[in-house]
Amino acid sequence: MSETQTTSAQKQGRREFLKAGGAMTAALLTAGALKADAPKSMPALPSNPLTPAAMPTRNLGKTGYKVGIFSLGGQASLERGNNFDVAVPIIERALDLGVNYIDTRPSMAALRAGASSMSQVMAHRRNQAFLATKTKERTRDDSMRMIEKSLELLQTDHVDLWQLHDIGTMTDVDAVFAKGGAIEALVKCSSKRCALSRNHWPLPPEALMECIKRHPSTPF
């Protein structure tokens, strides 16, 4: 297949993902919405054959995926621009060591810098990594633009997990659940593997608890 044909196929795949939810599996939708909106069939979950022997695994909520206890984040060397010689071997080595979960940044600047390295590896090892990304936006339209750009930069037609990032205050909760809020982007994608995320520094849990109350059907 020529480079032009490959690029065209990836763009078509991204369009289908955004229409039907691609490989994401449902989490923040109501039970009724899940039944009505979920795609008829979805790509199989990724599988790194080295993971079971390399490290203990844990269930990723109710998704059916067994994630290794060590994962690879998208910061530091991986988000620096023109750092292929360092970043690509890190990603390759992580997969070689059995890592099967890779997270990418919600910052578009960081994503642009790191996506080229990630996309080089995903071009031949996409089926070995549970690939996650995030939206830090609070509106439906901005979140849709972010996921579309993320797919383009990562050069993939789907991600396995799309997260709402940095839900730390009730203001965040009200914003994402408001009319035109980011939750509607997840619903628009019929996404089954969508989750609420938060920052690594200590934040009170009340905001996430409120999100669970508003959408108790989440399998996470």
LINGIBEL-V634444 format. One record per residue. OMEGA is omega as a letter, one per 30 degrees, with the letter a starting at -180 (* if undefined). NEAR is the number of other C-alpha atoms within 12 Angstrom. D_FIRST is the distance of its C-alpha to the first C-alpha in Angstrom with 2 decimals. Layout:
omega=OMEGA near=NEAR d_first=D_FIRST
omega=OMEGA near=NEAR d_first=D_FIRST
This chain:
omega=a near=8 d_first=0.00
omega=l near=8 d_first=3.84
omega=l near=9 d_first=6.71
omega=l near=10 d_first=8.23
omega=l near=11 d_first=6.13
omega=l near=16 d_first=6.42
omega=l near=19 d_first=9.96
omega=l near=18 d_first=10.70
omega=l near=19 d_first=10.02
omega=l near=24 d_first=12.19
omega=l near=24 d_first=14.77
omega=l near=22 d_first=15.05
omega=l near=26 d_first=15.49
omega=l near=31 d_first=18.14
omega=l near=24 d_first=19.88
omega=l near=23 d_first=20.19
omega=a near=35 d_first=21.48
omega=l near=35 d_first=24.05
omega=a near=26 d_first=25.12
omega=l near=31 d_first=25.52
omega=l near=41 d_first=25.84
omega=a near=38 d_first=22.55
omega=a near=39 d_first=23.46
omega=a near=43 d_first=26.83
omega=b near=44 d_first=29.85
omega=a near=43 d_first=33.24
omega=a near=39 d_first=36.00
omega=l near=41 d_first=37.85
omega=l near=35 d_first=37.98
omega=a near=26 d_first=41.03
omega=a near=20 d_first=41.03
omega=l near=14 d_first=41.12
omega=l near=23 d_first=38.17
omega=a near=29 d_first=36.14
omega=a near=17 d_first=36.86
omega=a near=16 d_first=36.19
omega=a near=25 d_first=33.18
omega=l near=31 d_first=31.14
omega=a near=26 d_first=27.75
omega=l near=15 d_first=27.94
omega=a near=15 d_first=25.42
omega=l near=24 d_first=23.76
omega=l near=21 d_first=21.26
omega=l near=21 d_first=23.17
omega=l near=30 d_first=24.83
omega=a near=31 d_first=23.31
omega=l near=27 d_first=25.07
omega=a near=30 d_first=25.77
omega=a near=22 d_first=27.40
omega=a near=22 d_first=29.51
omega=a near=30 d_first=31.30
omega=a near=20 d_first=34.04
omega=a near=14 d_first=35.43
omega=a near=20 d_first=35.07
omega=l near=20 d_first=37.04
omega=l near=18 d_first=38.82
omega=l near=23 d_first=36.90
omega=l near=20 d_first=38.13
omega=l near=15 d_first=37.31
omega=a near=25 d_first=35.52
omega=l near=21 d_first=37.94
omega=a near=20 d_first=37.35
omega=a near=27 d_first=33.55
omega=a near=20 d_first=33.55
omega=l near=28 d_first=31.69
omega=a near=27 d_first=33.36
omega=l near=35 d_first=32.95
omega=a near=31 d_first=34.09
omega=l near=20 d_first=37.19
omega=l near=23 d_first=35.47
omega=l near=28 d_first=32.58
omega=l near=32 d_first=30.87
omega=a near=28 d_first=31.75
omega=a near=34 d_first=30.06
omega=l near=25 d_first=33.03
omega=a near=19 d_first=34.50
omega=a near=25 d_first=32.10
omega=a near=34 d_first=29.02
omega=l near=32 d_first=29.95
omega=l near=25 d_first=30.85
omega=l near=22 d_first=28.81
omega=a near=18 d_first=27.38
omega=a near=21 d_first=28.20
omega=a near=24 d_first=24.95
omega=l near=18 d_first=26.83
omega=a near=20 d_first=29.09
omega=a near=31 d_first=27.17
omega=l near=28 d_first=24.02
omega=l near=20 d_first=26.24
omega=a near=28 d_first=28.41
omega=l near=41 d_first=25.68
omega=a near=31 d_first=24.38
omega=l near=19 d_first=28.02
omega=l near=29 d_first=28.88
omega=l near=34 d_first=26.28
omega=a near=21 d_first=27.45
omega=l near=25 d_first=30.97
omega=l near=31 d_first=30.19
omega=a near=38 d_first=29.84
omega=l near=44 d_first=27.94
omega=a near=39 d_first=28.75
omega=a near=40 d_first=27.57
omega=l near=34 d_first=29.16
omega=a near=45 d_first=28.17
omega=l near=39 d_first=30.61
omega=l near=37 d_first=31.56
omega=a near=26 d_first=32.47
omega=l near=29 d_first=29.89
omega=l near=19 d_first=30.90
omega=a near=26 d_first=30.51
omega=l near=36 d_first=27.21
omega=a near=30 d_first=25.82
omega=a near=30 d_first=27.14
omega=a near=39 d_first=25.93
omega=a near=43 d_first=22.67
omega=l near=33 d_first=20.70
omega=a near=34 d_first=21.98
omega=a near=51 d_first=21.44
omega=l near=32 d_first=17.87
omega=a near=23 d_first=17.12
omega=a near=31 d_first=18.58
omega=l near=30 d_first=17.37
omega=a near=23 d_first=13.70
omega=a near=15 d_first=14.54
omega=a near=27 d_first=17.92
omega=a near=33 d_first=17.92
omega=l near=26 d_first=19.30
omega=a near=31 d_first=22.22
omega=l near=43 d_first=23.64
omega=a near=40 d_first=25.57
omega=a near=44 d_first=24.63
omega=l near=39 d_first=27.45
omega=a near=42 d_first=28.13
omega=l near=43 d_first=31.10
omega=l near=42 d_first=32.59
omega=l near=34 d_first=35.84
omega=a near=31 d_first=36.30
omega=l near=33 d_first=39.01
omega=l near=27 d_first=37.99
omega=a near=28 d_first=35.49
omega=l near=22 d_first=33.91
omega=l near=23 d_first=33.66
omega=l near=36 d_first=32.20
omega=l near=35 d_first=29.52
omega=a near=23 d_first=28.61
omega=a near=35 d_first=28.56
omega=l near=46 d_first=26.30
omega=l near=36 d_first=23.80
omega=l near=30 d_first=23.88
omega=l near=39 d_first=23.72
omega=a near=41 d_first=20.49
omega=a near=32 d_first=18.99
omega=l near=34 d_first=20.39
omega=l near=39 d_first=19.49
omega=l near=35 d_first=15.83
omega=l near=42 d_first=16.24
omega=l near=38 d_first=16.70
omega=l near=47 d_first=20.08
omega=a near=47 d_first=22.96
omega=l near=44 d_first=25.33
omega=l near=43 d_first=28.51
omega=a near=48 d_first=29.59
omega=l near=42 d_first=33.06
omega=a near=44 d_first=35.83
omega=l near=34 d_first=36.94
omega=l near=32 d_first=40.50
omega=a near=36 d_first=42.50
omega=a near=29 d_first=45.85
omega=l near=22 d_first=48.39
omega=l near=21 d_first=49.60
omega=l near=18 d_first=48.54
omega=a near=29 d_first=44.91
omega=a near=34 d_first=45.42
omega=a near=23 d_first=47.01
omega=a near=25 d_first=44.30
omega=l near=40 d_first=41.31
omega=l near=31 d_first=43.25
omega=l near=19 d_first=44.62
omega=a near=15 d_first=43.57
omega=a near=22 d_first=40.28
omega=a near=27 d_first=39.94
omega=l near=40 d_first=36.95
omega=a near=43 d_first=37.56
omega=l near=29 d_first=36.52
omega=l near=38 d_first=33.02
omega=l near=50 d_first=32.74
omega=a near=39 d_first=34.13
omega=l near=33 d_first=31.77
omega=a near=42 d_first=28.80
omega=a near=38 d_first=30.65
omega=l near=43 d_first=30.13
omega=l near=41 d_first=31.65
omega=l near=43 d_first=31.05
omega=a near=43 d_first=32.79
omega=l near=40 d_first=35.66
omega=a near=37 d_first=38.39
omega=l near=31 d_first=38.29
omega=a near=28 d_first=40.94
omega=a near=21 d_first=41.59
omega=a near=11 d_first=42.58
omega=a near=9 d_first=46.03
omega=l near=9 d_first=48.83
omega=l near=16 d_first=48.97
omega=a near=17 d_first=51.15
omega=a near=21 d_first=49.50
omega=a near=18 d_first=51.06
omega=l near=26 d_first=48.09
omega=l near=32 d_first=45.71
omega=l near=21 d_first=48.49
omega=l near=23 d_first=48.84
omega=l near=34 d_first=45.13
omega=l near=25 d_first=45.45
omega=a near=16 d_first=48.49
omega=l near=20 d_first=46.67
omega=a near=26 d_first=43.73
omega=a near=17 d_first=45.23
omega=a near=23 d_first=42.40
omega=l near=28 d_first=40.07
omega=l near=26 d_first=39.09
omega=* near=27 d_first=39.24
